Amino acid sequence: MLLMSAVMLQACGGGGDDGSQARIRLVNATAQYGALDFYNVDKKVQSQIEATKGTDYLSFDEGTYDFRVKQAGNNATAAAVSLTLTKKKIYTLLAYNEAGVLRLTNFADDKAPPSTGTAALRFFNAAVSSGSVDIYMTAQDAALSAVSPTASNVSPTNVSTYVELGKGTYRLRVTGTGSKTDLRLDIPDVTVSDQQIATFAVTGIPSSRLLNGLMMTQGGGVTSYKGTHALLRVAAVTGGNPRVTVKTTDASLDKAVQAPSVESSYVFVPAALTGLSVTVNGAAVDVSGLSLQAGTEATLAVYGTAASPRVKLFADNNALTDVPGRARLRLMHLVDGLPGTMALSAGYQSIADSIAFGTVSSPADVTAGSPVRIEVTTPSTTTPLFKTDEPGATLTTQRVYSLILFGDASNVTARFIQDR
């Protein structure tokens, strides 16, 4: 208690809060920075603000302040903002990050209470690389196809107008704008109380287009909502053209295909993969070692031969490059029986080598544009395993691509996919 009193005294410059001062809090919505320290110029006013947490409201005299945010224990300023605070007003300063850059935005927490029996909610899009989103607050069993967004086309770094909802528990879903199927977040139980006023921020995940959420109640606390889903696609490339099934007991996955079959798009699935089973020509394949992390994107590969199939989950790091004029490219090696490893080049520049069977290279930044010559080679032959048709491929700036090679040493097949 003595420590908090000292922090409050430092924040307001030594005066007590008689109700006429301004109040501001810092909320840490970052995914990569860890704990943050909050400064007024060079004076620390709050330390060790953990991710998804916020400070209490801190009191300041009316005036203009140079607020700075640093990683906890680091002297370098990660982000700064000059704010003019008005007496008797309250504010939220939100720290979030995108592509490794810490950003700050602020809200005035001055909404008048809504009518009895309702709550007022607005939405902020802190996921810059995910584009604009639609947000739905619905009953648990409501089909998105039958309802309209609660807030539509919320663009990055923008906040929606307030929407009044009846108090109660809602299912919150976030999709890409204009889509009912491009799900990014699904939270089954978001509760809003009588006359609650809150800002719900959708926050980005560095390696994925999926989202998390943070509810900031005006004059109250901060509640974190982490997604429990992942994005998954299936690459069934087992040799011999067998029948491949991939299923879960909750039916979030229910696929039956003739190999080879490589999906170009991901499916939004519970990360638990409850009751996952994989069969090749009716024979079960061991999946006991497979696990999928919430908030990630992955490729489930079924490869090898029909007589000796293999299954593996590849984590797909689909983080966008923040460098204009660049794209990202990786190579997945699923060619059975190929002697040696693979190497990948783009624009005559080597970007990955020593890629062994059943592995994938890390995404590498390459020059975007057209044409780009892409080539895959192996030390066991002088002929490329794959090369783009002349004059070359078109790579769109700030996009992510996978080149998946499969088949066997005598018949190599390739799929070139834009992942994001």
N, C-alpha and C positions, 0 to 999 in steps of 0.2 A: 504493500500500500504506500509506503514511503517512497519507493522507487517510482511508482506511477505519478505521485504528487510532484516529484522532482521533474519528471518529463513534462507534465502539464505546465509547470511553472516556467520551464525553459521555452516551451512552445509559444507561450503568450508574452514572452519578453519580461516576465517578472510580475505582471499584474494578475489579480484574481479575475475570474469570469463572473461579472455581475449580470449576465444575460444580454449585454449590449454588444458583445464581441462577435466576430465571425467564428465559425467552426468548420474544420476540414478534416477529412480522414484520407489515408492512402490505402488502396486495396491492391494487393499483388495478384494479378491474373496471368503472370508469366508462366511459360512452360519450360524454359531453359535456364533461367537466371538464378533459381533457388531463392534464398532469403534476401531481402532488400533492407537497406538503411535509408531513412528519410531525413533530409537536411533542409534547413532554412539558410540559404547561402552556404556557409561552412560550419554552421552550428547543427549538430545532430539532434533531432527532436524525437526520433523513435528508431530503434534498432531491431534487427532480426525479425522483420515482417515476413513470415513464411508464405510460400506459394498457396494460393486460394484463401488467404486470410487478409484481414484488414485491421488497421489501428482503430482505437476509439476515436471519436471526434475530438480534435485538438483545437484549443481556443487561441485566436490571434486578434490583435487589434485591427481595426479597419485600415486598409492600405494595400500597397503593392509589394509582393514578395517574390523572391527568386528561389523557387523550390527545386531541389536536386535529389536525384535518386541514384544510389550506388549499390552494387552488389555488396552484401554484408561482409564487412572486414576489408573491403577494397577502397582505396582512396580515389580511384578514377571515377569521374561522374559518367554514369551510363545514359542519363537523360535529364533534361532540365526544362522548366517552364516558368514563365513570369505570369503570375496571377494577381488580379486586383480583387481583394476580398471586401465585401460590404458588411457592415455591422448587422448583427441579428440574422444573417443569412448562413446557411449550411451548404457544404460542398463535398463532393467525392472526387478524389484524384485517382484515376485508374491507370496502373502500370501493366502493360502487356507487351508481347514481343512478336516479331515476325521476321523470319529469315535472319535470326541472330541479332536483330536491332531492337533495342528497348524503346518503346513508345509511351507517351503520356497523353491522356485526355482527361477532361474534367466535366462534371455535371453539377448544375445547381440543384440541390435537393430542396426544392421549394414548392412542390406540388401540394395543393390543398387536399384535405381528406375527401375521398369519394363518398358517395351516399352509403348509408347503413346497409350492410349485407353484401357489399361489393368490395373489390380491390382494384387498384390502378397499377397497371404494369406497362413498362416500355422495354424495348429491346435494342441492344447495342451490338454491332457486328465487329468484334475484335479479331476476326480471322481474315486477315487481309488477302492471303493467297487463295482462299476458298471461294471468292467471288460473292455475289449477292445471294441472299437466302430468303426463303419463306419460313415462317414459324407458325406452328399450329398448337393450340391449347384445346384439347378435346376430351371427350369421355374415353374411358379405357378401350372400349371396343369399337370406336368410331373408325370407319374406313376413310382414308384420306381422299379417296375418289369422290366421297359424298359431302365433303366439307370445304369451306374456303379458309384461306390462311387467316390467322389472328393478326399477323403482321406480314405484309408482303414486300418483296423486293428491298430488303434491308441491306444496303450496300456497305462495303467495308469502310470502317471508321465512322459510320453514321449511326444515329439513334432514331428509332421510330417515335411517333407520337404515342401518348398514353392510350391504353385500351382498358376499359372497365369490364371486369369479369365478376361473376358471382363468386362469393367465397366458397372454398372447397378444394378438392384434389383433382388435378388434371393430368392427362398424359401429354407431355411436351414432345413434339417432333420437329426437326429442322430438315429442310430439303434445299437443294439448289433451286433458285428462283424459276418458277414456271413448271417444275417437275413434281409429280406425285410419287415418283419411285426413286429419285436420287437422294436417298436418306443419308443424313450426316450425323444425326443424334436422335436417340429415342429414350426418353426418361419416363417411366410409367407413373411416377407419383410426385408431382410438384404441387405442393399445397400453398394456397394463398388464403390469408386470414381476413377477417372482417376489417375493412378500411385500411388494409395494408397498402403501402405505396412502395414500389420496388422497380429497380432496373435489372433486367436479366441480360447478361453479356454472354454471347457465344464466343468461345475462345478456340484458337487453333492448336493443332498437334503438329509438330515440326515435320514428321515424315509421312503425313497422311492428309487427306482432305476431310477426314472425320473431325468432329468437334466435341468439346466439353462445354459446360455451362457454369455460370456463377451468378447467383441471385444476391443483389445488394439492396437491402431494405432501407428506405429513407428513415434516418434517425435510429436505425436498428443494426442488426448483424449481417453477416455474409454467410451464404450457404453454397457449398460446392456440389455440383452435379457432374459426375464422371460417367461417360458413356461406357456401356458394357458390350458393345458390338465391335466387329471388325469388318473389313472388306476382303472378300476371298474370291478367287477365280480358280478354275480347274484346268490343268493341262494334262489330258489323258493321251499319252504318246507311246504307250507300250507297243513293242514290235509285234507283228503278226495280226494286226487288226482285230484284237479281241474286243469283247463287250466289257465295258468298264462302268461300274456304278459307284457313286459317292453319295452317301445318305447320312442324315442325323435323325434321331428319334423324334425330334420336335418338328421335322419336315422343313427346317430352314434351308437344308440342302437335300435335294432329291433329284439326282442327275443319273441318267443312264445313256451312255453314248458309245458309238463305235470308234475305237482308236484308229488313226490319230484325230484328236479333237482338242483344240486350244481356244479357250474363251478369251475374247478381247476385252470384255468388261467384267467388273467385279460385282459380287452380290453382297448385300448388307446382311450379315448373319450374327447371331449371338456368339461371342468369342469362346464361350464354353464348349462349343461343338458337341453338345450332349448326344451321347450314343453314336458317335461317328463310326461309320463302317465303310470300307472300300473293298470291292470285289473285282476280280479279273476273270472273265468267263465263268462266273459263279463261285470261284474260290476266294475265300476271305484273305485279305492282305493285312499283316500286322500293323496296327496304327497306335499301339500303346505308347509310343514315345513322342507322339505329336501333341503340341500345345500351341494355342493361338492367343496372343496378347490383345486385350481390348485396346482400341484406338489405332490399330495397325492395319496395313494392307499386305496381303500375302498371296502366293501362288501355291496351290496344292498340286504337286506333280506326281503322276503315276507313270512310271517309265520302266526301262529295262526290257525284258522279254515276257511274253505271255506265260512261259514256263517258270520264269524267275523274276516276277515283278517287284518293283521297289516303289515306295511312296515317301514323299518328303514335303515338308512345308518350307517354302522360301519366303523370308521376310522381304517385302518389296519396299525399299526406302524411296518413296515418291515425293520427297521434298523438292520443291522447285528451286532452281538456281535463282539468285537475286541479281545476276549479272546480265544486263541486256545484251542480246546478240548471241547468247549461249543457250544450249539445250543439254539434257543429260541422257546418257546412253549406257546400257549394261548388256552383258551377254550371259545367257544361261546355257550350259552344256549338258544336254540330255542324249547325246549320240552314243548308243551302246556299241561296245567293241572297238572303239576308235583308239588306235595306239597313240600315246602321248597326250598332250594338253592342247588347248586352243589359245589363240591370241586374237585380239580385236583391234582394228585400226579404223579411223575416220578421218577423211581428208588427208590421207597418207601420213597421219600421225598415230603412233601407237598409243592406245589408251588403256589396254589391259592385256596381260599375258599370264601364262601358267594356269589357265582355267581348267581344272580337272573335271572329270566326269561327275555329274551330280552336284555341281557347284555353280555359283553365279558370281560375276564380277561386281564390284562396287560401282554405283553410278558415277560416271566420269563426265565432266563438263567438256563439251565439244562446240565448235563453231556452228551456229545454226545457219539456215538459209538453204539455197539450192543452186547448183547440185552439190551434194556431199557424197563422196565415194566411201562406202563402208565395206570392209573386207574382214573375213575370218579365215585364219590360216592355222596349220598344224605342222610341227616339225617332221611328221611322218610322210608328208607329200609336198611336192612343189606346186600343186594346183590348189588354189583357194577352195576351202569348203563352201564358202559363200562370198558373193560380191554383188553389190547392187547393179541393176541394169544401167547401162549408159544413158544419160550422163551422170546419174547418181540419184540419191534420195533427197527429199525435201524435209528438213528438220525445222520445226517452228520454234521460234525463240521462247525460252522459259517454259519448255515442255519436257516430259520425261518419257523415254522410249525403252522398250525391251526387245532384244533380238534373241529368240529362242530357237536353238538348233536341236533337232531330234532325228530319230531313225537309226540306221546303223552305218558302219564304215563304208558300205557299198552304195548306200542310198541316203544321203543327208538331205533333210528337209528343213526349211526355215520359216518362222513366222515373225514378222516385224510389226510391233504393236505400240501405239501411243498409249501409255499408261495414265498420263495425266496432262 
